[in-house]
Amino acid sequence: MTRSFYITTPIYYVNGAPHIGHAYTSIAADVMARWKRLQGFEVFFLTGTDEHGQKVEKAAADAGLDPQSFVDKIAADFKDMARVMGISYDDFIRTTEERHKVSCAELWKRIAAAGDIYLGHYEGWYAVRDEAFYDESELTTRPDGTKVAPSGAPVEWVREPSYFFRLSAWQDRLLQFYEEHPDFIAPSSRRNEVMSFVRGGLLDLSISRTTFNWGIPVPDAPGHVMYVWLDALNNYVTACGFPDPAAPRWHYWPADLHFVGKDIIRFHAVYWPAFLMAAGLPVPKRVTSNGWWVVDGEKMSKSLGNVIEPRKLVDTFGLDQIRYFLMREKPFGADGSISHQAIISRINVELANDLGNLAQRTLSLVARNCGGQRPARGAATEDDTALLAAAQALPEALDPHMDRQTFHEALEEVWKVIRAANGYVDRQAPWALNKTDKARMGDVLRVLLDTLRAVATVLQPFMPDSMSRMLDQLGVAPDRRTLDALSLPLEDGEALPPPQGVFPRYVEPAA
């Protein structure tokens, strides 16, 4: 029986253009989806856009467009970002779709039927930019008297009729759930943050608005639209076919892994499981949150003019080079700094020198000295065995890191083998063996070819295009590129294509 795996990005809010943070989360989710496919899982990978709410309504008005025309334009831009970044999603959901409106109405009805929704009045501090309500204790006051949320967004005092979700009733059940499922929230710093928030006491949550219209109507409540987060979070079950239990994708629910930014962990780890439990639906297995990128030590902001457009990075450095840098440069859950020089360093030192040079000189020696054919395996020396064992162990070495989303550590496991292979080349000196012991030279080159095959196979999720080209040059057929296929030896004597460099050094263009 095929194992399934359901993975999601957050759906991106369409009040502005895609930036490096969106690309980073999408690439991380894509790496995970591709890894699971390599392992033989039946993967469902969802991304999309969150298109309702007061903030979108305002952004549309500022742009001189009606809300639907505005979100159509921005959603197309996010789709293009996903295309350029090589995101292999299976479905792109938009919360303005009819299927989502039907799904949200049903979720609301189920929560209401369970007695967890009631009508009242909301009065309190609200941040339009965050689409979130805040308690007085969470706010800070600026010197000019403006009150701001923890995110820095200005807040305003709001009073309006509102339906409420009885979040306060779920405090103990959520804490019990976190205790019983210690891997539900990652990394541990975010888990501690969420548990502290819940232990501090949960207030009932306002889940409808009457001061604007751009949202999904509340069932049987004219004038009310759903709070944007209730609408947005529900996308994950909409895409599985909810509320139809016979939908072809329903078997994917509950999600195995939600990727989110650290700024929205509360919505996914507190509100979302409470909504689902109240509706009688299974809860996702894991929510993993990524940190933020800063540019040359400064947080990105439009006012500073340092917001990074990911497609421009790809134009400058190459897609796989940027995918590698983003997954390699920092721990997934932590903040990290991105700079022009740091990208160049990763490209030239690790991709061009370590891996690219290893592949190029190995394949060039085969082309020149073995008639361009894959040498046969010979009797293995201790040095041969050690390198081959490390290469063959890569899938097992990477798997726990991938399942914990410690992508930088997974890549370090691969680079340990790459560095070991470069040391092996220097010790064995196959160019010298060509003059003294051609048979041994062939043995050494075959060890290197098999090592490169393992390296390129496990790196496919990170750098799919480059590793596809490397596997082509190694003569690995498309149906032999899964993790299981690594146990199947390649044929001796097969003709290999002429070698071509995969990772050129980056040279700054002349001024």
C-alpha positions in Angstrom: 0.0 0.0 0.0 1.4 3.4 -1.0 2.0 5.8 1.9 0.6 9.3 1.5 2.0 12.6 2.7 0.2 15.9 2.8 2.4 19.1 3.0 1.3 22.7 2.8 2.8 26.2 2.6 0.9 29.0 4.2 -1.4 30.6 1.8 0.1 33.9 1.1 -1.7 37.1 1.8 -2.3 39.1 -1.4 -1.9 42.7 -0.1 1.5 42.9 -1.8 4.0 41.3 -4.1 6.0 38.1 -3.3 9.3 38.6 -1.4 12.2 36.4 -0.3 10.3 35.2 2.8 7.5 33.7 0.6 10.0 32.1 -1.6 12.0 30.7 1.3 9.0 29.0 2.9 7.8 27.6 -0.5 11.3 26.2 -1.3 11.5 24.5 2.1 8.1 22.9 1.6 9.1 21.9 -1.9 12.3 20.3 -0.7 10.3 18.3 1.8 7.7 17.3 -0.9 10.4 16.2 -3.3 12.2 14.2 -0.6 9.0 12.3 0.3 8.4 11.5 -3.4 12.0 10.2 -3.6 11.1 7.9 -0.6 8.1 6.6 -2.5 5.3 8.5 -0.8 2.2 9.6 -2.6 2.6 13.3 -2.0 -0.1 16.0 -2.1 1.6 19.5 -2.0 -0.6 22.5 -1.6 0.1 26.2 -1.9 -2.0 29.2 -2.7 -3.3 32.7 -1.8 -5.3 34.2 1.1 -7.5 36.8 -0.6 -10.1 38.2 1.8 -10.1 40.7 4.7 -10.1 44.4 5.4 -6.4 44.8 4.5 -7.0 43.4 1.0 -10.1 45.6 0.6 -8.0 48.6 1.5 -5.0 47.7 -0.7 -7.4 47.2 -3.7 -8.9 50.6 -3.1 -5.5 52.2 -2.9 -4.6 50.6 -6.2 -7.8 51.8 -7.8 -9.2 48.4 -8.4 -12.2 46.3 -7.2 -11.1 43.6 -4.8 -11.6 40.7 -7.2 -9.5 42.3 -9.9 -6.9 43.2 -7.4 -6.6 39.7 -6.0 -6.6 38.1 -9.4 -3.5 40.2 -10.3 -1.6 39.4 -7.1 -2.5 35.7 -7.1 -1.1 35.5 -10.7 2.1 37.0 -9.4 2.4 34.4 -6.6 1.8 31.7 -9.1 4.7 33.1 -11.2 6.9 33.2 -8.2 6.2 29.5 -7.5 7.0 28.7 -11.2 10.3 30.6 -11.2 11.4 29.1 -7.8 10.7 25.5 -9.1 7.9 24.8 -6.6 6.3 21.4 -7.5 2.9 22.0 -6.0 -0.1 19.8 -6.8 -2.8 22.4 -6.2 -2.8 26.2 -5.9 -5.8 27.2 -3.9 -7.4 30.6 -3.8 -9.8 31.5 -1.0 -12.1 33.3 -3.4 -12.9 30.0 -5.1 -16.4 28.6 -4.8 -15.2 25.3 -3.4 -13.6 27.2 -0.5 -16.7 29.2 0.2 -18.8 26.0 0.5 -16.1 24.4 2.7 -15.9 27.4 5.1 -19.7 27.6 5.5 -19.8 23.9 6.4 -16.9 24.3 9.0 -18.8 27.2 10.5 -22.0 25.2 10.8 -20.3 22.3 12.4 -18.6 24.5 15.0 -21.9 26.2 15.7 -23.7 22.9 16.0 -21.2 21.9 18.7 -22.1 25.0 20.7 -18.8 26.8 20.2 -20.1 29.9 18.5 -22.2 32.7 20.0 -23.3 36.2 19.1 -22.0 39.2 21.0 -20.2 42.5 20.6 -16.5 42.8 20.1 -14.8 45.7 21.7 -11.0 45.9 21.8 -7.7 46.6 20.0 -7.5 45.5 16.3 -4.6 45.7 13.9 -5.7 46.0 10.3 -2.3 45.0 9.0 -2.2 41.8 11.0 -5.9 41.1 10.7 -5.6 40.3 14.4 -7.0 41.3 17.8 -4.7 42.0 20.7 -5.1 42.3 24.4 -4.0 45.5 26.1 -1.1 43.7 27.8 0.4 42.8 24.4 0.6 46.4 23.2 3.3 49.0 23.4 2.9 52.8 23.2 5.2 54.8 20.9 6.4 58.3 21.9 3.7 59.9 19.8 1.0 58.0 21.7 0.3 55.5 19.0 -0.4 52.0 20.3 1.2 49.2 18.3 0.9 45.4 18.3 3.9 43.1 18.9 4.4 43.1 15.1 4.7 46.9 15.1 1.3 47.3 13.4 -0.8 50.2 14.6 -4.0 49.2 16.4 -7.3 50.8 16.6 -10.2 50.5 19.1 -13.1 48.6 17.5 -16.6 48.0 18.7 -19.0 46.1 16.5 -21.4 43.1 16.6 -19.5 39.9 16.3 -19.8 36.1 16.5 -17.4 34.6 18.9 -15.6 31.2 19.0 -15.4 29.8 22.6 -11.6 29.6 22.5 -11.5 29.9 26.3 -13.1 26.5 26.5 -10.2 24.8 24.7 -7.3 25.9 26.8 -6.9 22.7 28.8 -7.7 20.5 25.8 -5.0 22.3 23.8 -2.4 22.0 26.5 -3.2 18.3 26.8 -2.9 17.9 23.1 0.5 19.6 23.1 1.7 17.4 25.9 0.5 14.2 24.1 2.0 15.4 20.7 5.4 16.9 21.5 6.3 17.1 17.8 3.2 19.1 16.8 5.0 22.4 17.0 8.5 23.0 15.7 11.1 24.3 16.5 11.1 23.9 20.3 11.4 27.7 20.8 8.0 28.2 19.0 6.5 25.3 20.9 7.5 26.9 24.2 6.1 30.3 23.0 2.8 28.8 22.1 2.4 26.8 25.3 3.2 29.9 27.3 0.6 31.9 25.4 -2.1 29.2 26.0 -1.2 28.7 29.7 -1.6 32.5 30.1 -5.3 32.1 29.4 -7.3 32.1 26.2 -10.0 34.7 25.5 -12.9 33.9 23.2 -12.1 34.9 19.7 -14.1 37.3 17.5 -14.8 35.4 14.2 -17.0 37.7 12.2 -16.9 41.3 11.1 -19.6 43.8 10.0 -17.5 46.8 9.1 -16.5 45.6 5.6 -17.8 43.2 3.0 -14.8 41.6 1.4 -15.1 38.1 3.0 -17.1 34.9 3.0 -20.6 35.5 4.3 -21.5 33.9 7.7 -24.3 31.3 7.2 -27.7 32.7 8.1 -26.2 36.0 9.4 -26.7 38.8 7.0 -24.1 41.6 7.2 -21.5 39.3 8.8 -18.4 38.0 7.0 -16.0 35.5 8.5 -12.9 36.6 10.3 -10.1 36.2 7.7 -8.2 33.7 9.7 -11.1 31.3 10.1 -11.5 31.5 6.3 -7.8 31.2 5.5 -6.9 28.3 7.8 -9.8 26.3 6.4 -8.1 26.2 3.0 -6.1 23.1 4.0 -9.2 21.0 4.3 -10.9 22.6 1.3 -8.2 21.4 -0.9 -8.8 17.8 0.3 -12.4 18.0 -0.7 -14.1 19.0 2.6 -17.0 18.6 3.3 -17.3 15.6 0.9 -16.0 12.4 2.7 -15.9 10.7 -0.7 -13.7 13.3 -2.3 -10.6 11.7 -4.0 -8.2 13.7 -1.8 -9.9 13.4 1.6 -7.7 10.5 2.5 -4.8 13.0 2.7 -6.3 14.7 5.8 -5.0 15.3 8.4 -2.0 17.2 7.0 1.4 15.7 7.8 3.2 19.1 7.8 2.1 22.7 7.7 5.0 25.1 6.9 4.4 28.6 8.3 6.3 31.8 9.1 7.0 32.3 12.8 4.7 35.4 12.8 1.6 33.2 12.1 2.4 30.2 14.4 -0.3 31.2 16.9 -3.0 31.0 14.3 -1.9 27.6 13.2 -1.0 26.0 16.5 -3.8 27.5 18.7 -6.8 28.6 16.7 -6.6 26.0 13.9 -6.5 22.9 16.1 -9.2 24.4 18.3 -11.4 25.0 15.2 -10.9 21.5 14.0 -11.5 19.8 17.3 -14.7 21.8 17.7 -15.8 20.7 14.3 -15.0 17.1 15.0 -12.2 16.9 12.5 -8.7 15.4 12.9 -5.8 17.8 13.8 -2.6 18.2 11.6 0.4 16.2 12.7 3.0 19.0 12.7 3.3 22.7 12.3 6.9 23.9 11.6 7.7 27.6 11.5 10.6 29.3 9.8 12.5 32.3 10.9 13.1 35.6 9.0 15.8 36.8 6.7 17.5 40.1 7.3 19.5 41.9 4.7 23.1 42.8 5.6 22.0 42.7 9.3 18.9 44.9 8.8 15.3 43.7 8.8 13.6 44.0 5.4 11.2 46.8 5.0 9.7 48.8 2.2 10.8 52.1 3.9 14.4 51.0 3.9 14.1 49.8 0.3 15.9 46.5 1.0 13.0 44.1 0.3 14.5 41.3 -1.8 12.6 40.1 -4.9 13.5 36.4 -5.2 13.1 36.2 -8.9 15.8 38.8 -9.3 18.1 36.7 -7.2 17.5 33.8 -9.6 18.2 35.9 -12.6 21.5 36.9 -11.0 22.8 33.7 -9.5 20.7 30.8 -10.9 17.7 28.9 -9.4 19.4 25.9 -7.8 22.2 28.1 -6.4 19.6 30.2 -4.6 17.6 27.2 -3.5 20.8 25.7 -2.1 21.9 28.9 -0.4 18.5 29.4 1.4 18.4 25.9 2.7 22.1 25.8 3.7 22.8 29.2 5.2 20.8 29.0 8.4 18.8 26.7 10.6 15.2 26.6 9.3 13.5 27.9 12.5 16.1 30.7 13.1 16.5 34.1 11.7 19.4 34.6 9.3 21.2 37.2 7.2 21.3 37.3 3.4 23.9 39.2 1.5 25.4 39.3 -2.0 28.7 38.1 -0.7 27.3 35.2 1.3 25.5 33.8 -1.7 28.7 34.1 -3.8 30.7 32.3 -1.1 28.3 29.4 -1.0 28.2 29.1 -4.8 32.0 29.3 -5.3 33.2 27.3 -2.3 30.7 24.6 -1.9 28.9 24.2 -5.3 31.6 25.1 -7.8 34.8 23.9 -5.9 33.6 21.1 -3.7 30.8 19.4 -5.7 31.2 20.8 -9.2 35.0 20.2 -9.4 34.6 16.7 -8.0 32.1 15.8 -10.7 34.0 17.5 -13.5 37.4 16.0 -12.8 35.9 12.5 -12.2 33.9 12.5 -15.4 36.7 14.1 -17.4 39.1 11.4 -16.3 36.5 8.7 -17.4 36.1 10.4 -20.7 39.9 10.7 -21.4 41.2 7.5 -19.9 38.3 5.0 -19.9 37.0 5.5 -23.4 34.0 7.5 -22.0 32.6 4.3 -20.5 31.7 3.5 -16.9 34.5 1.4 -15.4 33.7 -2.0 -13.8 33.8 -2.4 -10.1 37.1 -3.9 -8.9 38.3 -5.4 -5.6 37.6 -2.8 -3.0 40.4 -1.4 -0.7 39.7 -0.1 2.8 39.7 3.4 1.4 37.2 2.5 -1.3 34.9 0.7 1.2 34.9 3.6 3.7 33.8 6.2 1.0 31.2 3.9 -0.6 29.7 3.1 2.8 29.4 6.8 3.7 27.7 7.4 0.3 25.4 4.5 0.6 24.4 5.6 4.1 23.3 9.1 2.9 19.5 8.4 2.6 19.4 7.0 6.2 21.7 9.9 7.4 19.5 12.5 5.9 16.1 11.2 6.8 15.9 12.3 10.5 17.1 15.8 9.6 14.5 16.0 6.8 11.7 14.9 9.1 12.8 17.5 11.7 13.2 20.2 8.9 16.8 20.7 9.9 17.7 21.2 6.2 21.1 22.8 6.9 22.2 19.7 8.8 20.9 17.4 6.1 23.1 19.3 3.6 26.1 19.1 6.0 25.7 15.3 5.9 26.0 15.3 2.1 29.0 17.7 2.2 30.8 15.4 4.6 30.7 12.8 1.9 31.7 15.3 -0.8 34.7 16.4 1.3 35.6 12.8 1.9 35.4 12.1 -1.8 37.7 15.0 -2.6 40.2 13.7 0.0 39.9 10.3 -1.6 40.7 11.7 -5.1 43.8 13.4 -3.7 45.0 10.3 -2.0 44.4 7.9 -4.8 45.5 10.3 -7.6 43.8 8.5 -10.5 45.7 10.7 -13.0 49.0 9.2 -11.7 47.5 5.6 -11.7 46.7 6.0 -15.4 50.5 5.7 -16.0 51.2 3.0 -13.4 48.1 0.9 -12.8 45.2 1.4 -15.2 43.1 -1.3 -13.6 43.3 0.5 -10.2 42.6 3.8 -11.9 39.3 2.3 -13.2 38.5 1.0 -9.7 39.0 4.4 -8.2 36.9 6.2 -10.8 34.1 3.7 -10.4 34.1 4.4 -6.6 33.8 8.1 -7.4 31.1 7.6 -10.0 29.0 5.6 -7.5 29.6 8.1 -4.8 28.5 11.0 -7.0 25.4 9.0 -8.0 24.4 8.8 -4.3 25.2 12.5 -3.7 23.3 13.7 -6.7 20.3 11.4 -5.9 19.8 12.8 -2.3 20.4 16.4 -3.5 17.6 16.3 -6.1 15.0 17.9 -3.7 17.3 20.8 -3.0 18.7 21.4 -6.6 16.4 19.4 -9.0 17.6 20.8 -12.3 21.3 20.7 -11.5 21.1 17.2 -10.1 19.1 16.0 -13.0 21.9 17.2 -15.3 24.5 15.5 -13.1 22.6 12.2 -13.1 22.3 12.4 -16.9 26.1 12.7 -17.1 26.5 9.8 -14.7 24.3 7.7 -17.0 21.6 7.1 -14.4 18.2 6.4 -16.1 15.2 8.5 -15.0 13.6 5.4 -13.3 16.8 4.8 -11.3 16.8 8.1 -9.4 14.8 7.2 -6.3 16.4 6.4 -2.9 15.4 2.7 -3.2 17.1 2.6 -6.7 20.5 3.3 -5.1 20.7 -0.3 -4.2 20.6 -1.3 -7.9 24.1 -1.2 -9.3 24.7 0.6 -12.6 25.9 -1.5 -15.6 29.7 -1.8 -16.3 30.9 -0.4 -19.6 28.0 1.9 -20.3 28.9 4.9 -22.5 28.6 8.2 -20.6 27.8 11.5 -22.2 30.6 14.0 -22.6 31.1 15.8 -19.3 29.8 19.4 -18.9 30.3 21.6 -15.9 27.2 21.9 -13.7 28.2 24.6 -11.3 30.3 27.4 -12.8 32.0 29.8 -10.5 30.2 33.1 -10.0 32.2 36.0 -11.4 31.1 39.6 -10.7 30.2 41.3 -14.0 32.5 44.1 -15.0 31.3 47.5 -13.9 
